[in-house]
Amino acid sequence: MSHALIIVDMLHDFVHHQGALCVPGAQEIVPAIQRELERARRAGDPVIFVCDAHDPDDREFQRFPPHAVAGSAGACVIGQLTPREGEMVVAKQRYSPFFNTELHDILLKHGVTEATVVGVCTHICVMETVAGLANRDLKVRVPKDAVADFDSELAQAALKRMENLFGAQVS
């Protein structure tokens, strides 16, 4: 049985107050994510950063302000969580980190059967990540103190959905 830590969209544009699409509470979850990151690193677990990397004319910008444009400073992982050598960064252009990415293959290569998912946004990319993992029959854990969202009501509903529908351990 192999465990992985998946860190979702902890990018400058989402975390920093001057970011293009700052998520309230994103700064506050950094210590909890650092705790999970140190735990994974000590255990030798695969660490996977899934990160928005949009084209400048991405259709998503019809629903959200332009953010995390590939190659921009806003699309970089925040300094407090900088990936180390050997840790994987998966660029994604949609809410699901499985859509047109190598994430599925990475999980298979590492024999991952369980994952902890942290980051932003709880009801969007975090939930899509959990759904993709559950649809691949992986056991999933979501620490509540390590996720943040724009909308607390939708975040609570998402956590409930992840637990009830996808069988995630929400703690």
N, C-alpha and C positions, 0 to 999 in steps of 0.2 A: 504494500500500500504506500503510495507516494502522495505527499501533500504539497500544494503550491500556494503562494500568496499572490493574489492579483490586485494590483493597485490601479484604480480607475481614475483617469483624468485629473491627477493632482498636478495641474499645469498652472503656469503664471496667470493666464487669462481667467482661470476659475478661482484661484486661491487669493491672489493679491487684490487689495481694495481698489487699485487702479486698473485691474484686469478688465478686459473687454466684456466679460460675462461673469463677474464676481459672484460667488455663491456665499450667501451669509452663513457663517459658522464654519467655513472651510478652513480658516486659520486655526480655529479651536480644535479641530480633529487631528491636526498634525502630530501632537504627542502620542495619541492613541495609535496612529498609523506607524510612527517610529517604533513603538512598542512591538507591534506585529512584525515590522520589518526586521528588528533585531532578533526576535524569536525565530523567524524563518532563516535568517542568516546563520544563527548559532546551530540550527538543526540541519543546515545544508540543503534546505528546501529550495526548489526553483522559485525565483522571484520574477514576476512578469508585470511590467508596466504597460497598460493599454491606454493609448493616448490619442485624442483627437488630433488629426493632421489634415485639415481641410484645404481644398483648392480655393483660390481667391474668389471664385464665382460659384461656390457650392450652393446647391438648392436649399440646404438647411438654413442659409442666411435669409430666406424668405420668412422663416419662423422665429429665428433668433438673430441678434446682432452678429456681425462677423466676429469670429473668435478662433483661436488656435489654428491660424493659417499655417500650413506646413512651412517650416523653415523660419518662422517668426519667433521672436523672444517669447511671445505669449503661448506658444505651443511647446515650450520646454518644461520638463519636470522641475518643480521647485527645488531650490538648493538644499533644503533640509532633508530631502528624500532622494538625492542624486543617485541614479543607478550606478552600481559598481560593475567592474569588469565581470563578464559572465552572466550578468542579469539581463533579461530580455526586454526590449521595448518594441511593442507592437503598435504600429500606426494604424488608426482606423478612421474611416470617413463617415460612419453611421453610428447610431446609438449602440448597436450590437458589435462587440469586438470580434465576433465570429464572421461577420459579413465581409467577404473578399479580403480576409487576412489569413495569416499562417497560424493563428492561435490554436485551432483544433489539432493541427499537426504537432505543434510544440507540446501540447498536453499528452498526446499519444507517445511522442518520442521520450518523454520523461516518465511515462507510466503513471501519470497523475490520476488519482482516484478520489481525492478530496481537495477542496480549495477554500481558502478564506478570501473574501472579497471586501475591499475597503475603498473609500474615495467618494467622488461626487458624480453625478447627482443621484440621490437615492432612488427617486421614482423614474429616472430615465436610464442612464448608462449603467448604473449599479444593478438595477433590476433586470435590464437586458442581458447583462453578464451572468447573473444568477440563473436566469431562464435558460440561456445557452448551455450552462454547465449542467443544470438539472435535466435538460433534454438529452444530454450525453451520459446520464446516470451517474454523475459525480455527486458526492456528498458535499454540501456547501455550508459554510459558517459565515455569518455577517455580524460583526461586533457593532452594536448600535452607536457606540461612542466614536466609531471610526468612519462614519458616513455623514454626509450633510446634503442639504437640499435648499432650493429656492422657496419651497412651499411645505411648511411643516405638516399640514393636513394630508397632502399627497404623499409625503415621506412616510407618515404613519401607516397609511393605506398600503403603500408599497411594501413596507416591512411585514405587514400582516399577510399580504399576498405571497411574498417570498416564502414565508413560513408555512402558510396553509396550502398553497398550490404547488410550490416547488420543493417543499420539505426542508427548506433551509433552517439551520439552527441560528436563530436571531437572539443574541445575548447582550 
